[in-house]
Amino acid sequence: MHVSLRVASIFAFGLLLATGAARAQSAPVAAPTTTAPGGAPVTPANDPAYVYKTLRLNRAAFDALAARPEQLLILDIRRPDELTKIGGFPVYLSIQTADVQKSLAFIPRDRVIVVVSNRAHRAGAIGDLLAGYGFHVVGAIGVRDYEDEGGVLSKVQPPPPKTAAVTAADSQPK
């Protein structure tokens, strides 16, 4: 029961940080290319295309959750090329969007989950899906939004390709 209260406290704190008060203190968001109804620039706070039940987290809310890694699972649903090109968070479980339903058994149920994509749209959809299966999803975040708000991402360097050149001497049994 004590763990449930701590998880509820973290969730409530994350909700508080995700409100406009926390957004007002965030670093300025990069200039978007579209506008929301009323002519305002589209930001994660007012994005009309984000139609999911999963809470869209800002940097401050995510950082508060990440401060307790023993209770958090970061589920990154992006493709490997997106991870290496853009970067991501230092520790995460990587399951691509198309494989999430096939991989439910690999997702821990004893942690709160934040789903990650580039701008949180895919993350919101997968967050709703996971919540429907009974997982404790506390939010979705886009790594580009996180970076726009001043967050620093980790870059993953893919290993160099292996060379296929094998000499005749190397292929002989010893």
C-alpha positions in Angstrom: 0.0 0.0 0.0 2.9 2.3 0.8 4.2 1.9 -2.8 0.8 2.8 -4.2 0.7 6.0 -2.3 4.2 6.9 -3.5 3.2 6.2 -7.1 0.0 8.3 -6.7 2.1 11.1 -5.2 4.5 11.0 -8.2 1.5 11.0 -10.6 -0.1 13.9 -8.8 3.2 15.8 -8.9 3.6 15.1 -12.5 0.1 16.3 -13.2 0.8 19.5 -11.4 4.0 20.1 -13.3 2.3 19.4 -16.6 -0.2 22.3 -16.0 0.2 25.7 -17.4 2.1 27.0 -14.4 5.0 24.7 -15.2 4.8 25.5 -18.9 5.0 29.2 -18.1 8.4 28.7 -16.4 9.8 26.5 -19.3 12.3 27.7 -21.8 10.8 29.2 -24.9 9.6 26.6 -27.4 11.1 26.6 -30.9 9.1 28.4 -33.6 6.4 26.0 -34.9 5.3 26.1 -38.5 1.6 25.9 -37.9 -1.0 27.7 -35.9 -3.7 26.5 -33.5 -7.3 27.8 -33.6 -7.2 31.5 -33.0 -3.9 32.0 -34.7 -1.6 31.0 -31.8 1.5 29.0 -32.5 1.2 25.3 -32.0 3.1 24.1 -28.9 2.7 20.9 -26.9 0.4 22.8 -24.6 -2.2 23.7 -27.3 -1.6 21.1 -30.0 -5.1 20.4 -31.5 -3.8 17.2 -33.2 -3.0 15.7 -29.8 -6.3 13.9 -29.1 -5.3 11.2 -26.7 -6.3 10.5 -23.1 -2.7 10.0 -22.1 -1.3 13.1 -20.5 1.2 14.9 -22.6 4.1 15.7 -20.4 6.4 18.7 -20.6 10.1 18.7 -19.7 9.6 19.6 -16.0 7.0 16.9 -15.5 9.2 14.3 -17.2 12.3 15.3 -15.2 10.3 14.9 -12.0 9.3 11.4 -12.9 12.8 10.5 -14.1 14.2 11.6 -10.8 12.8 8.3 -9.4 14.1 5.7 -11.9 13.3 2.8 -9.6 9.6 3.5 -10.2 9.7 4.5 -13.8 9.7 2.7 -17.2 10.5 4.8 -20.2 9.1 3.1 -23.2 10.6 4.5 -26.5 8.5 3.4 -29.4 10.6 5.0 -32.2 12.5 3.2 -35.0 16.2 2.6 -34.5 17.1 5.2 -37.1 15.1 7.8 -35.2 16.9 6.9 -32.0 20.4 7.3 -33.6 19.5 10.4 -35.6 17.7 12.4 -32.9 18.8 10.9 -29.6 16.8 9.9 -26.6 16.9 9.4 -22.9 19.8 7.5 -21.3 17.8 4.5 -20.2 14.7 3.1 -21.9 12.9 0.0 -23.2 12.7 0.1 -27.0 9.7 -1.5 -28.6 8.7 -0.2 -32.0 5.1 0.9 -32.4 4.1 -2.0 -34.6 5.4 -4.5 -32.0 3.9 -3.2 -28.8 0.8 -5.5 -28.8 3.0 -8.5 -29.5 5.4 -7.5 -26.7 3.0 -6.8 -23.8 4.6 -9.7 -21.8 7.9 -7.8 -21.8 6.6 -4.6 -20.3 6.8 -4.5 -16.5 3.5 -3.9 -14.7 5.1 -2.8 -11.4 6.3 0.6 -12.7 4.7 3.8 -13.9 5.2 4.2 -17.7 6.1 7.2 -19.8 5.8 6.5 -23.6 8.2 8.3 -25.9 8.1 9.3 -29.5 9.4 12.3 -31.5 6.5 14.8 -30.8 4.3 12.6 -28.5 1.6 11.8 -31.0 2.5 8.1 -31.5 3.4 8.0 -27.7 -0.1 9.2 -26.9 -1.8 6.6 -29.0 0.4 3.8 -27.5 -0.2 5.2 -24.0 -3.9 4.9 -24.5 -3.5 1.4 -25.9 -1.4 0.3 -22.9 -3.8 1.9 -20.4 -6.5 -0.1 -22.0 -4.5 -3.3 -21.2 -4.2 -2.2 -17.5 -0.7 -0.7 -17.5 -0.1 2.4 -15.4 0.7 5.0 -18.0 1.4 8.4 -16.5 2.2 10.3 -19.7 3.6 10.7 -23.2 6.5 12.9 -24.2 8.2 13.8 -27.5 12.0 14.0 -27.5 11.9 16.9 -29.8 9.5 18.8 -27.5 11.8 17.9 -24.6 14.8 19.3 -26.5 12.8 22.4 -27.5 12.2 23.1 -23.8 15.9 22.9 -23.0 16.3 19.2 -22.2 19.4 17.4 -23.2 19.2 14.1 -25.1 21.7 11.3 -25.2 23.0 10.3 -28.6 23.4 6.6 -29.4 26.1 5.7 -31.9 25.4 2.6 -34.0 28.3 0.2 -34.2 30.4 0.4 -37.3 29.4 -2.1 -40.0 31.4 -5.4 -40.0 33.6 -6.0 -43.0 32.8 -9.0 -45.1 36.3 -9.4 -46.5 37.6 -12.8 -45.5 40.9 -14.0 -46.9 41.4 -17.6 -48.0 43.7 -18.3 -45.1 41.0 -17.2 -42.6 38.5 -19.6 -44.0 40.7 -22.7 -43.8 40.0 -25.0 -40.7 42.8 -25.0 -38.1 
